[in-house]
Amino acid sequence: MKEHDEEALFPMPARSEQALRAAVERLDPTEAVRFERDFHAAWETALLEDSTVPMQTFLYRWGVFVALHRIPSRSARLRELERAVGSAASLEEARTAGKEIEELLEVAAREAASA
């Protein structure tokens, strides 16, 4: 999988609530609403469970989202592959597209983890 850093809209932000919020708002204002909802749910769960895991999971998940979508060609390819899975005429077609989605997610996860 070729890296496309030269196409990135902005550098990968730090894995913090503030940095990811700003990135999500820039990438997709509609998703910013879900970000806020997820943030409050993770915060509430963290308080109830007296655990940092819900917030760490939240930050990881949204870091992957930002990594996927901060590069327009990667974001477009993900959407294309999602449509391909949804309209696949065979299980093999769906698996092929799914495998490429997995590769995109792995690259994004590495970027998110290194932020």
C-alpha positions in Angstrom: 0.0 0.0 0.0 1.5 3.3 -1.1 1.6 6.1 1.4 0.1 9.4 0.2 1.5 11.9 2.7 2.1 14.4 0.0 -1.7 14.5 -0.6 -2.6 15.0 3.1 -4.8 18.0 3.8 -2.8 18.5 7.1 -0.3 16.6 9.2 -1.6 13.8 11.5 -2.7 15.6 14.6 -1.8 14.5 18.2 -4.0 11.9 19.8 -5.8 14.4 22.0 -9.5 15.3 22.2 -8.8 18.9 21.1 -6.6 18.1 18.2 -8.9 15.3 16.9 -12.0 17.5 17.3 -10.4 20.2 15.2 -9.4 17.7 12.5 -12.8 16.1 12.4 -14.5 19.4 12.2 -12.3 20.3 9.3 -12.8 17.0 7.5 -16.5 16.5 7.9 -18.8 18.8 10.0 -21.5 16.1 10.0 -19.1 13.6 11.6 -18.2 16.3 14.2 -21.7 15.8 15.7 -21.0 12.1 16.1 -17.5 12.9 17.5 -19.2 15.0 20.2 -21.7 12.3 21.0 -19.0 9.6 21.2 -16.8 11.9 23.3 -19.6 12.4 25.9 -20.5 8.7 25.9 -16.8 7.7 26.4 -16.4 10.3 29.2 -19.5 9.1 31.0 -18.4 5.5 30.7 -14.9 6.3 31.9 -16.3 8.0 35.0 -18.7 5.2 35.7 -16.1 2.5 35.3 -13.3 4.6 36.9 -11.2 3.7 33.9 -9.2 5.4 31.2 -9.9 2.7 28.6 -13.1 4.3 27.2 -11.3 7.5 26.5 -8.2 5.7 25.0 -10.5 3.7 22.8 -12.4 6.9 21.7 -9.1 8.7 20.9 -7.8 5.7 18.9 -11.0 5.3 16.9 -11.2 8.9 16.0 -7.5 9.0 15.2 -8.0 6.2 12.7 -10.9 8.2 11.2 -8.8 11.3 10.8 -5.9 9.2 9.3 -8.3 7.7 6.8 -9.9 10.9 5.7 -7.1 13.5 5.9 -5.9 12.1 2.6 -8.6 12.7 -0.1 -7.5 9.9 -2.4 -7.6 7.4 0.6 -11.0 8.7 1.7 -12.4 8.4 -1.8 -11.0 4.9 -2.2 -12.5 3.8 1.1 -16.0 5.1 0.0 -15.5 3.3 -3.3 -14.6 0.0 -1.6 -17.5 0.3 0.8 -19.9 0.7 -2.2 -18.2 -2.3 -3.9 -18.8 -4.5 -0.8 -22.4 -3.4 -0.7 -23.0 -4.1 -4.3 -20.8 -7.2 -4.8 -22.2 -9.8 -7.1 -20.3 -12.5 -5.3 -18.7 -13.4 -2.0 -15.3 -13.3 -3.7 -15.8 -9.7 -4.9 -16.9 -8.6 -1.5 -13.8 -10.3 0.1 -11.5 -8.7 -2.4 -12.8 -5.2 -1.6 -12.9 -6.1 2.1 -9.3 -7.0 2.0 -8.3 -3.6 0.6 -10.4 -1.9 3.2 -8.5 -3.9 5.8 -5.2 -2.7 4.3 -6.4 1.0 4.4 -7.4 0.5 8.0 -4.0 -1.0 8.9 -2.2 2.0 7.4 -4.5 4.5 9.1 -4.1 2.6 12.4 -0.3 2.8 12.2 -0.6 6.6 11.5 -3.0 7.1 14.4 -0.7 5.1 16.8 2.3 7.1 15.8 0.6 10.5 16.4 
